[in-house]
Amino acid sequence: VRKGSKCFQMIERGWPRTWDEAEAQCQGWGGHIASISNSEENDMLFTMLMEANAWAGAWIGNRMRGRGGGFQWVDGSESAFSNWHPSASQQPGNCSMIPPSSDRDPRWHLSFCSDRREYVCSKSMPSPGTVR
């Protein structure tokens, strides 16, 4: 699915991965675990997960770097947008996820990076008509 200058690819349901495994798979596709720049992208990803019935939730590309190092998007993008669930600060783990589709709530949670979840990859795409 193309949204603005990004292309998003939901990895087939039934292939849950750890956060690091998911990132390696996305890099093999030429991208990263999805970064989310705005509410429209967040809603689109949540809709993709609902349609796929992602029972374990899905990784997003936002991860804590070191102890108290804050969160960074794995693709290096900078975004002021965040969509944390109010309880996220009390949750264990350093990797960000959109919760299971059964929650019907697109706000982000934290999880242990070793948990296995579905994931969405994203990569930057040139604007139509742009020569690379």
Contact map, one row per residue, 1 for C-alpha under 8 A:
111000111000000000000000000000000000000000000000000000000000000000000000000000000000000000000000000000000000000000000000000000000000
111111110000000000000000000000000000000000000000000000000000000000000000000000000000000000000000000000000000000000000000000000000000
111111110000000000000000000000000000000010000000000000000000000000000000000000000000000000000000000000000000000000000000000000000000
011111000000000000000000000000000000000000000000000000000000000000000000000000000000000000000000000000000000000000000000000000000000
011111100000000000000000000000000000000000000000000000000000000000000000000000000000000000000000000000000000000000000000000111100000
011111110000000000000000000000000000000000000000000000000000000000000000000000000000000000000000000000000000000000000000011110000000
111011111000000000000000000000000000000000000000000000000000000000000000000000000000000000000000000000000000000000000000011110000000
111001111100000000000000000000000100000000000000000000000000000000000000000000000000000000000000000000000000000000000001111000000000
100000111110000000000000000000000000000000000000000000000000000000000000000000000000000000000000000000000000000000000001110000000000
000000011111000000000000000000000000000000000001100000000000000000000000000000000000000000000000000000000000000000000011100000000000
000000001111101000000000000000000000000000000000000000000000000000000000000000000000000000000000000000000000000000000111100000000000
000000000111111000000000000000000000000000000000000000000000000000000000000000000000000000000000000000000000000000000000000000000000
000000000011111100000000000000000000000000000000000101000000000000000000000000000000000000000000000000000000000000000100000000000000
000000000001111100000000000000000000000000000000000000000000000000000000000000000000000000000000000000000000000000000100000000000000
000000000011111110000000000000000000000000000000000000000000000000000000000000000000000000000000000000000000000000001100000000000000
000000000000111111000000000000000000000000000000000000000000000000000000000000000000000000000000000000000000000000011110000000000000
000000000000001111111100000000000000000000000000000000000000000000000000000000000000000000000000000000000000000000111110000000000000
000000000000000111111100000000000000000000000000000000000000000000000000000000000000000000000000000000000000000011111000000000000000
000000000000000011111110000000000000000000000000000000000010000000000000000000000000000000000010000000000000000011111000000000000000
000000000000000011111111000000000000000000000000000000000000000000000000000000000000000000000000000000000000000011000000000000000000
000000000000000011111111100000000000000000000000000000000000000000000000000000000000000000000000000000000000000000000000000000000000
000000000000000011111111110000001000000000000000000000000000000000000000000000000000000000000000000000000000000000000010000000000000
000000000000000000111111111000011000000000000000000000000000100000000000000000000000000000000000000000000000000000000000000000000000
000000000000000000011111111100010000000000000000000000000000000000000000000000000000000000000000000000000000000000000000000000000000
000000000000000000001111111110000000000000000000000000000000000000000000000000000000000000000000000000000000000000000000000000000000
000000000000000000000111111111111000000000000000000000000000000000000000000000000000000000000000000000000000000000000000110000000000
000000000000000000000011111111110000000000000000000000000000000000000000000000000000000000000000000000000000000000000000000000000000
000000000000000000000001111111100000000000000000000000000000000000000000000000000000000000000000000000000000000000000000000000000000
000000000000000000000000111111100000000000000000000000000000000000000000000000000000000000000000000000000000000000000000000000000000
000000000000000000000000011111110000000000000000000000000000000000000000000000000000000000000000000000000000000000000000001000000000
000000000000000000000000011111111000000000000000000000000000000000000000001000000000000000000000000000000000000000000000111100000000
000000000000000000000011011001111110000000000000000000000000100000000000011000000000000000000000000000000000000000000000111000000000
000000000000000000000110010000111110000000000000000000000011100000000000011000000000000000000000000000000000000000000011110000000000
000000010000000000000000000000011111000000000000000000000001100000000000000000000000000000000000000000000000000000000011111000000000
000000000000000000000000000000011111100000000000000000000001110000000000111010000000000000000000000000000000000000000000010000000000
000000000000000000000000000000000111111011000000000000000001000000000000000000101000000000000000000000000000000000000000000000000000
000000000000000000000000000000000011111011000000000000000000000000000000000000111000000000000000000000000000000000000000000000000000
000000000000000000000000000000000001111111000000000000000000000000000000000000101100000000000000000000000000000000000000000000000000
000000000000000000000000000000000001111111100000000000000000000000000000000000001000000000000000000000000000000000000000000000000000
000000000000000000000000000000000000011111110000000000000000000000000000000000000000000000000000000000000000000000000000000000000000
001000000000000000000000000000000001111111111000000000000000000000000000000000000000000000000000000000000000000000000000000000000000
000000000000000000000000000000000001111111111100000000000000000000000000000000000000000000000000000000000100000000000000000000000000
000000000000000000000000000000000000001111111110000000000000000000000000000000000000000000000000000000000100000000000000000000000000
000000000000000000000000000000000000000111111111000000000000000000000000000000000000000000000000000000000000000000000000000000000000
000000000000000000000000000000000000000011111111100000000000000000000000000000000000000000000000000000000000000000000001000000000000
000000000000000000000000000000000000000001111111110000000000000000000000000000000000000000000000010010000100000000000000000000000000
000000000000000000000000000000000000000000111111111000000000000000000000000000000000000000000000000000000000000000000000000000000000
000000000100000000000000000000000000000000011111111100000000000000000000000000000000000000000000000000000000000000000000000000000000
000000000100000000000000000000000000000000001111111111001100000000000000000000000000000000000000000110000000000000000000000000000000
000000000000000000000000000000000000000000000111111111000000000000000000000000000000000000000000000011000000000000000000000000000000
000000000000000000000000000000000000000000000011111111000000000000000000000000000000000000000000000000000000000000000000000000000000
000000000000100000000000000000000000000000000001111111000000000000000000000000000000000000000000000000000000000000000000000000000000
000000000000000000000000000000000000000000000000111111100000000000000000000000000000000000000000000011000000000000000000000000000000
000000000000100000000000000000000000000000000000111111111100000000000000000000000000000000000000000110000000000000000100000000000000
000000000000000000000000000000000000000000000000000011111000000000000000000000000000000000000000000111000000000000000000000000000000
000000000000000000000000000000000000000000000000000001111100000000000000000000000000000000000000001110000000000000011100000000000000
000000000000000000000000000000000000000000000000100001111110000000000000000000000000000000000000111110000000000000001100000000000000
000000000000000000000000000000000000000000000000100001011111000000000000000000000000000000000000111100000000000000001111000000000000
000000000000000000100000000000001000000000000000000000001111100000000000000000000000000000000011110000000000000000001111000000000000
000000000000000000000000000000001111000000000000000000000111110000000000000000000000000000000011110000000000000000000011000000000000
000000000000000000000010000000011110000000000000000000000011111000000000111000000000000000000001000000000000000000000000000000000000
000000000000000000000000000000000010000000000000000000000001111100000011110000000000000000000011000000000000000000000000000000000000
000000000000000000000000000000000000000000000000000000000000111110000011110000000000000000000111000000000000000000000000000000000000
000000000000000000000000000000000000000000000000000000000000011111111111000000000000000000000110000000000000000000000000000000000000
000000000000000000000000000000000000000000000000000000000000001111111111000000000000000000000000000000000000000000000000000000000000
000000000000000000000000000000000000000000000000000000000000000111111100000000000000000000000000000000000000000000000000000000000000
000000000000000000000000000000000000000000000000000000000000000111111100000000000000000000000000000000000000000000000000000000000000
000000000000000000000000000000000000000000000000000000000000000111111100000000000000000000000000000000000000000000000000000000000000
000000000000000000000000000000000000000000000000000000000000000111111110000000000000000000000000000000000000000000000000000000000000
000000000000000000000000000000000000000000000000000000000000000111111111000000000000000000000000000000000000000000000000000000000000
000000000000000000000000000000000000000000000000000000000000011110001111100000000000000000000000000000000000000000000000000000000000
000000000000000000000000000000000000000000000000000000000000011110000111110101000000000000000000000000000000000000000000000000000000
000000000000000000000000000000000010000000000000000000000000111000000011111111000000000000000000000000000000000000000000000000000000
000000000000000000000000000000011010000000000000000000000000111000000001111110000000000000000000000000000000000000000000000000000000
000000000000000000000000000000111010000000000000000000000000100000000000111110000000000000000000000000000000000000000000000000000000
000000000000000000000000000000000000000000000000000000000000000000000001111111000000000000000000000000000000000000000000000000000000
000000000000000000000000000000000010000000000000000000000000000000000000111111100000000000000000000000000000000000000000000000000000
000000000000000000000000000000000000000000000000000000000000000000000001100111110000000000000000000000000000000000000000000000000000
000000000000000000000000000000000001110000000000000000000000000000000000000011111100000000000000000000000000000000000000000000000000
000000000000000000000000000000000000100000000000000000000000000000000000000001111100000000000000000000000000000000000000000000000000
000000000000000000000000000000000001111000000000000000000000000000000000000000111110000000000000000000000000000000000000000000000000
000000000000000000000000000000000000010000000000000000000000000000000000000000111111000000000000000000000000000000000000000000000000
000000000000000000000000000000000000000000000000000000000000000000000000000000001111100000000000000000000111000000000000000000000000
000000000000000000000000000000000000000000000000000000000000000000000000000000000111110100000000000000000011100000000000000000000000
000000000000000000000000000000000000000000000000000000000000000000000000000000000011111100000000000000000011100000000000000000000000
000000000000000000000000000000000000000000000000000000000000000000000000000000000001111110000000000000000000000000000000000000000000
000000000000000000000000000000000000000000000000000000000000000000000000000000000000111111100000000000000000100000000000000000000000
000000000000000000000000000000000000000000000000000000000000000000000000000000000001111111100000000000000001110000000000000000000000
000000000000000000000000000000000000000000000000000000000000000000000000000000000000011111100000000000000000000000000000000000000000
000000000000000000000000000000000000000000000000000000000000000000000000000000000000001111110000000000000000000000000000000000000000
000000000000000000000000000000000000000000000000000000000000000000000000000000000000001111111000000000000000111000000000000000000000
000000000000000000000000000000000000000000000000000000000000000000000000000000000000000001111100000000000000011100000000000000000000
000000000000000000000000000000000000000000000000000000000000000000000000000000000000000000111110000000000000011110000000000000000000
000000000000000000000000000000000000000000000000000000000000001100000000000000000000000000011111000000000000011110000000000000000000
000000000000000000100000000000000000000000000000000000000011011100000000000000000000000000001111100000000000011110000000000000000000
000000000000000000000000000000000000000000000000000000000011111000000000000000000000000000000111110000000001111000000000000000000000
000000000000000000000000000000000000000000000000000000001111000000000000000000000000000000000011111000000001111000000000000000000000
000000000000000000000000000000000000000000000100000000001111000000000000000000000000000000000001111100000111100000000000000000000000
000000000000000000000000000000000000000000000000000000011100000000000000000000000000000000000000111110101111100000000000000000000000
000000000000000000000000000000000000000000000000100001111100000000000000000000000000000000000000011111110000000000000000000000000000
000000000000000000000000000000000000000000000100110011111000000000000000000000000000000000000000001111111000000000000000000000000000
000000000000000000000000000000000000000000000000010010100000000000000000000000000000000000000000000111110000000000000000000000000000
000000000000000000000000000000000000000000000000000000000000000000000000000000000000000000000000001111111000000000000000000000000000
000000000000000000000000000000000000000000000000000000000000000000000000000000000000000000000000000111111100000000000000000000000000
000000000000000000000000000000000000000000000000000000000000000000000000000000000000000000000000001010111110000000000000000000000000
000000000000000000000000000000000000000001100100000000000000000000000000000000000010000000000000011000011111000000000000000000000000
000000000000000000000000000000000000000000000000000000000000000000000000000000000011100000000000011000001111100000000000000000000000
000000000000000000000000000000000000000000000000000000000000000000000000000000000011100100000001111000000111110000000000000000000000
000000000000000000000000000000000000000000000000000000000000000000000000000000000001101100100001111000000011111000000000000000000000
000000000000000000000000000000000000000000000000000000000000000000000000000000000000000100111111100000000001111100000000000000000000
000000000000000000000000000000000000000000000000000000000000000000000000000000000000000000111111100000000000111110100000000000000000
000000000000000000000000000000000000000000000000000000000000000000000000000000000000000000011110000000000000011111100000000000000000
000000000000000001110000000000000000000000000000000000000000000000000000000000000000000000001110000000000000001111100000000000000000
000000000000000001110000000000000000000000000000000000000000000000000000000000000000000000000000000000000000000111110000000000000000
000000000000000011100000000000000000000000000000000000000000000000000000000000000000000000000000000000000000001111111000000000000000
000000000000000111100000000000000000000000000000000000010000000000000000000000000000000000000000000000000000000001111100000000000000
000000000000001111100000000000000000000000000000000000011110000000000000000000000000000000000000000000000000000000111110000000000000
000000000010111110000000000000000000000000000000000001011110000000000000000000000000000000000000000000000000000000011111000000000000
000000000110000110000100000000001100000000000000000000000111000000000000000000000000000000000000000000000000000000001111100000000000
000000011110000000000000000000001100000000001000000000000111000000000000000000000000000000000000000000000000000000000111110000000000
000000011110000000000000010000111100000000000000000000000000000000000000000000000000000000000000000000000000000000000011111000000000
000001111000000000000000010000111110000000000000000000000000000000000000000000000000000000000000000000000000000000000001111100000000
000001110000000000000000000001110100000000000000000000000000000000000000000000000000000000000000000000000000000000000000111110000000
000011100000000000000000000000100000000000000000000000000000000000000000000000000000000000000000000000000000000000000000011111000000
000011100000000000000000000000000000000000000000000000000000000000000000000000000000000000000000000000000000000000000000001111100000
000010000000000000000000000000000000000000000000000000000000000000000000000000000000000000000000000000000000000000000000000111110111
000010000000000000000000000000000000000000000000000000000000000000000000000000000000000000000000000000000000000000000000000011111100
000000000000000000000000000000000000000000000000000000000000000000000000000000000000000000000000000000000000000000000000000001111100
000000000000000000000000000000000000000000000000000000000000000000000000000000000000000000000000000000000000000000000000000000111110
000000000000000000000000000000000000000000000000000000000000000000000000000000000000000000000000000000000000000000000000000001111111
000000000000000000000000000000000000000000000000000000000000000000000000000000000000000000000000000000000000000000000000000001001111
000000000000000000000000000000000000000000000000000000000000000000000000000000000000000000000000000000000000000000000000000001000111
